[in-house]
């Protein structure tokens, strides 16, 4: 399993339009093979920062996700709203406590 934390900083005044454009992508992504969870959150105290928190069965599933039709529509619809984007992919490793 892998985790993805995608932080999106939006241009002022675009949050509501962004969330509306992202809604079909959330629904489509949750139905994708290999998706475990896909949620969108607003960062506390930073009204123009949204965070996607995702869990995938594998990196291969994530790779397919990036070219899914709903992702392409979402990217096109939101491209002028985004001021900055950071994507972190976390592949958890077991930590042994001795």
Secondary structure, DSSP 8 states (H G I E B T S, - for coil): -EEEEEEEEE-TT-HHHHHHHHHHHHHHHHTSTTEEEEEEEE-TT-TTEEEEEEEES-HHHHHHHHT-HHHHHHHHHHTTTEEEEEEEEE--------
